[in-house]
Amino acid sequence: MPAIQRDEELYQLPKEELVKIIQALRIELERLKEIVNKDSKSSSKPPSQDIIKKSEKKKSEQQDSEEGEKRKPGGQPGHEGKTRKGFGRVDRIEMLRPEKCPYCGGIHFLELADKIEKQVVAQFVANPIEIVEYQRIHQQCSHCGTVSAADWSDSIVPGQDLGLRLQALIGWLGNYAHMPYEKIRELIEELGQIDIGEGTLVATNQRVAQAIEKPVKELSDWVKSEQPNIHVDETPWTVKGVKEWLWVFANRGFCLFKAADTRSRDELESILGSEYAGVLSSDDFSVYNGYAANAQQKCLAHMRRHFKNLSKSPVLHNHEIALCFIELIDDVFKNYQQFQITGSLEAYKQWAFDFKSTINKAFKEWIPQAGATALNLLTKLRDKYDQWWYCLDHPEVPPDNNLAERNLRLAVTKRKISGGSRSLERFGDTANLLTVVQTCRSQGRSVIGFFANAILAHTHNQIIFPSLIPCSAT
């Protein structure tokens, strides 16, 4: 763009030069408008990077008719609700008997009850943190005279004044509840009327991180060699003001986080190897293009956002092309979801066969009429057909990368609250701790229980470490 002169210089310019400057400014203005208008719904940007927040005011009737009926809050049609049916146990029964008759004032009642009403209630007990003094008895054997000592309780670590489950709770509060040490200290004081210094909390978190290193390493090796489909994504992470990257590798039953210096191909290969024998699900970031995976499935949800953004462009046939391919991508999601519900492989294959014919016709119709932006999207979908449409022949692989993105939200939330990490070592510990949290959640296991068992195994050589590998794979 031509340099903008001072006002007095502009008055001296010929008309042709002024026209050039105005045209350049118009082009730059359109480019900036396009950048500002991009958000998580119209591009690959995550919701956290949306610049302009949507207004809370109601849209006009015209906008509502153009964008369709907006979903109401709460459960959607077809969603199976979850109703709690009791707690599954009763720890104690408390009998509540009348003390005085409200009519005559009598205090004597018949022994046999006329009726018993029951209500099961979960109570927050007075002292959830118990202070226990363990006394280890040393006694002499009456047979041989040898003095023997009892074993310490499995719920403690000798020499440490916090029990296993309390240490595990501290790990949970810091790495899943995202509570800073000061608030953890205050919560423990509220629960148990005990004061724990922040230094102890820091040391406890480091102890938990050390205890889970072996299970995380085992999961990492398994993911690289055994997992047939991996969803991959990455997000920036600040370490002492320097941008690092947190990678996520996930599927049903596991979630592996890895701390890395960059988001380059070298990092990907250091984690998965130079070749990966399974199916790699990802967005269209350049690092994944050309990676030596057995097969790839690009995220069609990302592509849909690109077409959504394209639909706002008045250039050539952009609007018509965008609507056509949004409808096609929506058809993929609809039939994939239907397959997940019914499990009918025959019906899915028949739909996929017809769909391939439909999309090829769409390519032939619109590619000759497309402008530069639309042509770029269409040629991606056509030239990398086996990567964008892999799910058509393999319905076991989702057409999107939402699983990786959902798992990454936990890390993004922690990054926003904590502001990142203070050292590379702590960054690596955070990746491992988040791995345990998300993997246990996906397996329906207790995170606190896993932390406690890992600490116990870390301090007792005879005890086997708990495993993060899904049970169905072992």
LODREN-865331 format. One record per atom (N, C-alpha, C): z, y, x; residue in one letter. Coordinates in steps of 0.2 Angstrom, whole numbers, plus 5000, padded with zeros to 4 digits. Layout:
% residues N
ZYXa ...
% end
This chain:
% residues 474
500049945004m 500050005000m 500050065004m 499650115003p 499650175007p 500350215007p 500450245013a 501050275014a 501150335009a 501750345006i 501750405002i 501950465006i 501550525005q 501650585009q 502150625005q 502350685008r 502750735005r 502350765000r 502650804995d 502350834989d 501750884992d 501950924997e 501450974999e 500750935002e 500850875005e 500350845007e 499850805002e 500250784996l 499850754991l 499450804988l 499650874987y 499150924984y 498550934988y 498550914995q 497950924999q 497450864999q 497750814996l 497250754996l 496750754991l 496150724993p 495550724988p 495750674982p 495350684977k 495450644971k 495450564972k 494950544977e 494850474978e 495550444981e 495850484986e 496450454989e 497050454984e 497050504980l 497550504975l 497550444970l 496850424968v 496750364964v 496950304967v 496850294974k 497050234978k 497750224978k 498150284979i 498850284979i 499150264972i 498850284967i 499050274960i 498950194958i 498350174960q 498150104959q 498650054963q 498850074969a 499250034973a 499950034970a 500150094968l 500850094964l 500850054958l 500350054954r 500350014948r 500349934950r 500049914955i 500049844957i 500749824960i 501049874963e 501749864966e 502249864960e 502149904955l 502549904949l 502549844945l 501949814944e 501849754941e 502149694945e 502149694951r 502449644955r 503149644955r 503449704955l 504249714954l 504449694947l 504049714942k 504249694935k 504249614935k 503749584938e 503749504937e 504349474941e 504549504946i 505149484950i 505749494945i 505849554943v 506449564939v 506449524932v 505949514929n 505849474923n 505949394924n 505949374930k 506049304931k 506849284931k 506949234927d 507649214927d 507649134927d 508249104926s 508249034926s 507849004921s 507649034915k 507249004910k 506549014911k 506349054916s 505649064917s 505449054924s 505849024928s 505649004935s 506148954937s 506148944944s 506548894947s 507248914949s 507348984948k 508049014950k 508548984946k 509148964949p 509748944945p 510048994941p 510348984936p 510649034931p 511149084935p 511449064941s 511949104944s 511549164947s 510849164948q 510449214951q 510149254946q 510249254940d 509949294935d 510149364936d 509749414937i 509849484938i 510049514932i 509649514927i 509849544921i 510049494916i 510649514913k 511049464908k 510749484901k 510649434897k 510349444891k 510849474886k 510549524882s 510949564878s 511249514872s 511849534870e 512249494865e 512049514858e 511549564858k 511349594851k 510849544848k 510849534842k 510349494838k 509649514840k 509249464840k 508549474841k 508249504835k 507649534835s 507249554829s 506949494826s 506849494819e 506549444816e 505849414819e 505549464822q 504849454825q 504949404831q 505449424835q 505649384841q 505849314839q 506249314834d 506549244832d 505949204830d 505449234826s 504849194824s 504449164829s 504449214835e 503949194840e 504349134845e 504949144846e 505249094850e 505549034846e 505549034840g 505748974836g 506548984834g 506748944830e 507448944828e 507948934834e 508448974835k 508948964840k 509448914838k 509648874843r 510148824842r 510748854840r 511148824835k 511848854834k 512348824839k 512848854840p 513348824844p 513648764842p 513948724846g 514248654844g 513748594845g 514048544842g 513648484842g 512948484838g 512448464841q 511748464838q 511648404834q 511148414829p 510948354825p 510848294829p 511148234827g 511048174830g 511548164836g 511948214838h 512448204843h 513048164840h 513248114843e 513748074841e 514448104844e 514848124839g 515448154840g 515948104843g 516448134847k 517048094849k 517648114846k 517948064842t 518548074839t 519148034842t 519648074844r 520248034848r 520547994843r 520647924844k 521047884840k 521647854843k 522147904844g 522747884847g 522647894855g 523247874858f 523247884865f 523247814869f 523247764865g 523247694868g 523847664870g 524447704870r 525047684872r 525647724869r 526247694869v 526847734867v 527347724872v 527547774876d 528047764881d 528747754879d 528947794873r 529647784870r 529547804863r 530047774859i 530147784852i 530747824851i 530747884848e 531247924846e 531347924838e 531947894836m 532047884829m 532447954826m 532147984821l 532448044819l 532748024812l 533348034811r 533748014805r 534048074802r 534048074795p 534348134792p 535048144793p 535348204795e 536048214796e 536448234790e 536148264785k 536448294780k 536048294774k 536248274768c 535848274762c 535748344759c 535148364758p 535048434756p 535248454749p 535348394745y 535548404738y 536348414737y 536648364740c 537348354739c 537748374745c 537448374751g 537848384757g 538148324760g 538048264757g 538348204760g 538048184767g 538448154771i 538248134777i 538148064779i 538248024773h 538247954774h 537647924770h 537247884774f 536547854771f 536547784771f 536147754767l 536047674767l 535747664774l 535847604776e 535547574782e 534847564782e 534647534776l 533947524775l 533547584774l 532947594777a 532547654776a 532147644770a 532047694766d 531547694761d 530847704763d 530747744768k 530047754771k 530147774778k 529647764782i 529547784789i 528947814790i 528947884792e 528347914794e 528247914802e 527647904804k 527547904811k 527047964813k 527147984819q 526748034822q 526848024830q 526248014833v 526248004840v 526048064843v 526448094848v 526348154851v 526348154859v 525948184862a 525948184869a 526348244871a 526948234875q 527348284877q 527348304884q 527448364886f 527548384893f 528248374895f 528448324899v 529148314900v 529448364905v 530148364905a 530448414908a 530348414916a 530348354919n 530348354926n 529748304928n 529148334928p 528548284930p 528548274937p 528848314941i 528948294948i 529648274950i 529748214952e 530348184953e 530548184961e 531148204962i 531348204969i 531748134970i 531448094974v 531748024975v 532048024983v 532647994983e 532847984990e 532847904991e 532347884996y 532347814997y 532847795003y 533247745001q 533647725006q 533447655009q 533247645015r 532947585018r 533547545021r 533747495018i 534247455020i 534147405026i 534547405031h 534447355037h 535047305036h 534847245036q 535347195035q 535247135040q 535847105041q 535847045046q 535746985042q 535346945045c 535146875042c 535746835043c 536046805037s 536646755038s 536446695041s 535846675042h 535646615044h 535546615052h 535146665054c 534946675061c 535246735065c 535546775061g 535846835064g 535346895065g 534746885064t 534246945065t 534346995060t 534347065062v 534347125058v 533647135055v 533547135049s 532947155046s 532947215042s 532447255041a 532447315037a 531947305031a 532047335025a 531547325020a 530947375021a 530447355018d 529847395019d 529847455015d 529547515017w 529547575013w 529147565007w 529247605002s 528847604996s 528147614997s 527747584993d 527047594994d 526847664991d 527247694988s 527047764985s 527247824989s 527447804996i 527547855001i 527247845007i 527247895011v 527047885018v 527647895023v 527847855027p 528447865031p 528347925035p 528847975035g 528848035039g 528548095035g 528248085029q 527948135025q 528448145019q 528548205017d 529048225012d 528648235005d 528048225005l 527648224998l 527348154997l 527548134991g 527248064989g 526548064989g 526247994988l 525547994988l 525248024982l 525448014976r 525148044971r 525148124970r 525748144973l 525748214973l 525248244978l 525248214984q 524648234989q 523948234986q 523848174982a 523248164978a 523148224973a 523648244970l 523648294965l 523448364968l 523748374974i 523548434977i 522848434979i 522548374982g 521848374983g 521448384977g 521648364971w 521248374965w 521248444963w 521848474963l 521948544961l 521448594965l 521448574972g 521048624976g 520248604976g 520048544975n 519348534975n 519048514969n 519348504963y 519048504957y 519248554952y 519948574952a 520148634948a 520048694952a 519848694958h 519648754962h 520248804962h 520848784963m 521448824963m 521548844970m 521648904972p 521848924979p 522548904980p 522748904987y 523348874989y 523948914985y 523948974985e 524449014982e 524648994975e 524048974971k 524148954964k 524448884963k 524248844968i 524448774968i 525148774970i 525448814974r 526148824976r 526548844970r 526248894966e 526648914960e 526648864955e 526148824954l 526048774949l 526648714951l 526648694957i 527148644959i 527848674958i 527948734959e 528648764958e 528748764951e 528248774947e 528348774939e 528548704937e 528148654940l 528248584937l 528848554940l 529048564946g 529648524949g 530148564952g 530148634951q 530648674954q 530748664962q 530248654965i 530248644972i 529748694976i 529948724981d 529548764985d 529148734991d 528448734991i 528048704996i 527648754999i 527748765006g 527348815009g 526648805009g 526248855010e 525548855010e 525248815016e 525648815022g 525448775027g 525448705026g 525948675022t 526048605020t 525448595015t 525248635011l 524648625007l 524048615010l 523948655015v 523348655020v 523348585023v 523848565026a 523948505030a 523848445025a 524048455019t 523948395014t 523248395013t 522848445011n 522148445010n 521748415016n 521948435022q 521648405028q 521748325028q 522348305026r 522548235027r 522148195021r 522048225016v 521648195010v 520948185013v 520648245016a 519948245018a 519848185024a 520348175028q 520348125033q 520348055030q 520748045025a 520747985022a 520147955019a 519748005016i 519147985012i 518547985017i 518547995023e 517947995028e 517647925028e 517947875028k 517647805028k 517347785022k 517647795016p 517247785010p 516647825009p 516647885011v 516047935010v 515547905015v 515747885021k 515247865026k 514847795023k 515247755020e 515047695017e 514547705012e 514747755007l 514247775002l 513647805005l 513647845010s 513047875013s 512547825016s 512847775019d 512447725022d 512147685016d 512447675011w 512247635005w 511647675002w 511747735001v 511247774998v 510547775001v 510647775008k 510047785012k 509647715012k 509947655011s 509647595012s 509547555006s 509947565001e 509947524995e 509747554988e 509847624988q 509747654981q 509047664980q 508747644974p 508047644973p 507747714970p 508247754968n 508047824965n 508547874967n 508347924970i 508847974972i 508648044969i 509048084966h 508948154964h 509248194970h 508848244972v 508948284978v 508948364976v 509448394978d 509348474978d 509848504983d 509848564984e 510248604989e 510348674987e 510948694989t 511148764988t 511448794994t 511448864994p 511648895000p 512448895000p 512748895006w 513448895007w 513648945013w 514148985012t 514349035017t 514849005021t 514849005028v 515348985033v 515449045037v 516049075037k 516149135041k 515549185041k 515349195035g 514749245034g 514049225036g 514049165038v 513349135040v 513149085035v 512449095033k 512249045028k 512148975030k 512448925027e 512348855028e 512048825022e 511948765022w 511648735016w 512048665014w 512148665007l 512448605005l 511948565001l 511848505003w 511348455000w 511748414995w 511348394990v 511648344985v 511148284984v 511348224984f 510948164983f 511348124977f 511048114972a 511448084966a 510948044962a 511247994958n 511047964952n 511547934948n 511447894943r 512047874939r 512447834943r 513147854943g 513647814946g 513847834953g 513447884956f 513647914962f 513447984963f 513748024968c 513548084970c 513748104977c 513248114981l 513448124988l 513248194990l 513748224993f 513648294996f 513548295003f 513148335006k 513048335013k 513048405016k 513448425021a 513448495024a 512948495029a 512548545029a 511948555034a 511848625036a 511548635042d 511348705044d 510748735041d 510348695039t 509648725036t 509448685029t 508948705026r 508648665021r 507948635023r 507948615029s 507248595032s 507148525031s 506548505033r 506348435033r 506848395038r 507048425043d 507448385048d 508048365045d 508348405041e 509048395038e 508948335033e 508348335029l 508248285024l 508148215027l 507848215033e 507748155037e 508348135040e 508748175042s 509448155045s 509848125040s 509748135034i 510148105029i 509848045026i 509248045024l 508947995021l 508447945026l 508347975032g 507947945037g 507247965037g 506847955042s 506147975042s 505747945036s 505947895033e 505547865028e 506147835023e 505947845016y 506347825011y 506047775007y 506347715006a 505947665002a 506047664995a 506347714992g 506447724985g 506047784982g 506247804976v 505847864972v 506347924973v 506047974976l 506348034977l 506248084971l 506748104968s 506648154962s 506848224965s 506448274964s 506648344967s 506248394963s 506348454965d 505948514963d 505348514968d 504948564967d 504348574971d 504448614977d 505048614980f 505148644986f 504748614992f 504448654996s 503948625001s 504248575006s 504948575007v 505248525011v 505048455009v 505048445002y 504948374999y 504248354999y 503748404999n 503048394999n 502848355005n 502548295005g 502348265011g 502948215014g 503548225011y 504048175014y 503848105013y 504048065018a 503747995018a 504247955013a 504247965007a 504547925002a 504047874999a 504347814996n 503947764993n 503547804987n 503947844983a 503647874978a 504047944976a 503747984973q 504148044971q 504048064964q 504548094961q 504448124954q 504648194954q 504148244954k 504348314953k 504648334947k 505048384947c 505448404941c 504948444936c 504848414930l 504348444925l 504748504922l 505448504922a 505748564919a 505648624923a 505648614930h 505448674934h 504748694932h 504248654932m 503548674930m 503548704923m 503948684918r 503948714912r 504148784912r 504648804917r 504848864917r 504348914920r 503948884925h 503348924928h 502848934922h 502748894918f 502248904912f 502548954907f 503248944906k 503548994902k 503449064904k 503549074911n 503349144914n 502649164913n 502249114914l 501449124914l 501249144907l 501649124902s 501449144895s 501549214893s 501949254897k 502049324896k 501449364899k 501049334903s 500549364907s 499949374902s 499649444902p 499049454898p 498349434901p 498449414908v 497849404912v 497449344909v 496749354908l 496349294906l 496649254901l 496649184902h 496849144897h 497549114898h 497949154902n 498649134904n 499049114898n 499049154893h 499549134887h 499349064884h 498649054883e 498448994880e 498548934884e 498448944891i 498548884895i 499348874896i 499748924896a 500448904896a 500648874890a 500448894884l 500748864878l 500448784878l 499848774880c 499548704880c 500048664884c 500148684890f 500548634895f 501248634894f 501548684891i 502248684888i 502348634883i 501848634879e 501848574873e 501748504876e 501348504881l 501248434884l 501848414888l 502148454892i 502848444895i 503348424890i 503448464885d 503948444880d 503748374877d 503148354876d 502948294873d 503248234878d 503248254885v 503448204889v 504248194889v 504548254888f 505348244887f 505548214881f 505148224875k 505248194869k 505248124869k 504648094872n 504548024872n 505047984877n 505148024883y 505647994887y 506347984884y 506548034880q 507148034877q 507147974871q 506647974868q 506547924863q 506547854866q 506247844872f 506347774875f 507047764877f 507447814879q 508147804881q 508547774875q 508347804869i 508747784863i 508547714861i 507847704860t 507647634857t 507547584862t 507347604869g 507247544874g 506647514873g 506147534868s 505547504867s 505047524872s 504947474877l 504447494883l 503747484880l 503547444876e 502947444873e 502647504870e 503147534866a 502947594862a 502847654868a 503247654873y 503247704878y 502547704882y 502347634883k 501747624887k 501147644883k 501147634877q 500647654872q 500547734872q 501147764871w 501147834871w 500847864878w 501147834884a 500947854890a 500147854891a 499847794889f 499147784889f 498747844886f 498947854880d 498647914876d 498747974879d 499347984882f 499548054885f 499048064891f 498948014895k 498548024901k 497848054899k 497548024894s 496948044892s 496948124889s 497548134886t 497548204883t 497648254889t 498048244894i 498148284899i 497548294904i 497148244905n 496548244908n 496048294905n 496048284898k 495548334894k 495848404895k 496448414895a 496748484896a 496548514903a 496548474908f 496348494915f 495648514915f 495248474912k 494448484912k 494348554908k 494748564903e 494548624898e 494848684901e 495448684905w 495748744907w 495648764914w 495548724918i 495448734925i 494848784927i 494248774924p 493748824925p 493848894922p 494348894917q 494448964914q 495048994917q 495448964922a 496048994924a 496049044929a 496449094929g 496549144935g 496949114940g 497049154945a 497349134951a 498049094950a 498449124947t 499149104946t 499149034942t 498749034936a 498748974932a 498348924936a 497848934939l 497448884943l 497948854948l 498348894951n 498848864956n 499248814953n 499548824947l 499948774943l 499548714941l 498948724939l 498548674936l 498348624942l 498148654947t 497948614953t 498548574956t 499148604956k 499648564958k 499748504953k 499748514947l 499848454942l 499348404943l 498748424944r 498148374945r 498148344951r 498148384957d 498048354964d 498648314966d 499248324963k 499848284965k 500048244958k 499548214955y 499648184949y 500148134949y 500148094955d 500648034955d 501348054957d 501448124958q 502148144959q 502348184953q 501948214950w 502148254944w 502248204938w 501848154937w 501748114931w 501948044933w 502348034938y 502647964940y 502947934934y 503347964930c 503747944925c 503347914919c 502647924919l 502247894914l 502247824915l 502147794921d 502147724922d 502847694924d 503347734925h 503947714927h 504547744923h 504647724917p 505047764912p 505847754914p 505947714919e 506647714922e 506847774926e 506247814928v 506347874932v 506347934927v 506847974927p 506748034923p 506248084925p 505948124920p 505448174922p 505748234925p 506348244926d 506648304928d 507148294934d 507448344936n 507948334942n 508548364939n 508748364933n 509348394930n 509948354933n 509948294934l 510548254936l 510748284943l 510348304948a 510548334954a 510848404952a 510448444948e 510748514947e 511348514943e 511548464939r 512148464935r 512748444940r 512548404945n 513148384950n 513248444954n 512748484955l 512748534960l 513248594957l 513248594951r 513648654948r 514448654950r 514648594951l 515348594953l 515448624960l 514948614965a 514948644971a 514848724971a 514348744966v 514248814966v 514848854963v 515248824958t 515848854955t 516348864961t 516448804965k 516948814970k 516748864975k 516048874977r 515848924982r 515948994979r 515849004973k 515949064970k 516649084970k 517149044969i 517849054968i 518149064975i 517949014980s 518249014987s 517849064991s 517249084990g 516849124994g 516549085000g 516549025000g 516348985006g 516848945010g 516748935016s 517148905020s 517348945027s 517848925030r 518048965036r 517848935042r 517648875042s 517348835048s 516948785046s 516448765051l 516048705049l 516348645048l 516948635051e 517348575050e 517648575043e 517848625040r 518048635033r 517548625028r 516948655030f 516348645026f 516148565025f 516148535031g 516048455030g 516548425026g 517248445027d 517748415023d 517648425015d 517448485014t 517348505007t 516748465004t 516248455008a 515648405005a 515948335004a 516348315008n 516648245007n 517048245001n 517548295000l 517948294995l 517548304988l 517048344988l 516648354982l 516348284980l 516148244985t 515748184984t 516248134981t 516848134983v 517348084979v 517448114972v 517548174971v 517648204964v 517148184960v 516448204961q 515948184957q 515748114956q 515848074961t 515748004961t 516247974956t 516847984957c 517347954953c 517247974946c 517048034945r 516948064938r 516348024935r 515848014938s 515247974936s 515347904934s 515847874938q 516047804937q 516647794932q 516947854930g 517447854925g 518147834928g 518247844935r 518847824938r 519247884939r 519847874941s 520347924942s 520247954949s 520148024949v 520048054956v 520748054960v 521248064956i 521948064959i 522047994962i 521947944958g 522047874960g 521647854966g 521047884967f 520647864973f 520947904979f 521147964978f 521448004984f 522047964986f 522447944981a 523047914983a 522947844987a 522547804984n 522347744988n 522047754994n 521647804995a 521347815002a 521847835007a 522347875005i 522847895009i 523247835011i 523447795007l 523847735008l 523447695013l 522747685012a 522347635017a 522347675024a 522347735024h 522247775030h 522847765034h 523447755031t 524047755035t 524347685036t 523947635032h 524147565033h 523547525035h 523547495041n 522947455043n 522847395039n 523347365036q 523147305032q 522847315025q 522847375023i 522547395016i 521847415017i 521447385012i 520747405012i 520647465009i 520147505011f 519947575009f 519647565002f 519747604997p 519347604991p 518647614992p 518147594988s 517447604989s 517147654984s 516747694986l 516347734981l 515747704978l 515547644981i 514847614979i 514947594972i 514547604967p 514547584960p 514647504960p 515047484955c 515247414955c 514647374953c 514147394950s 513547364948s 513147344954s 513247384960a 512847374966a 513147324971a 513847314970t 514247274974t 514247194972t 
% end
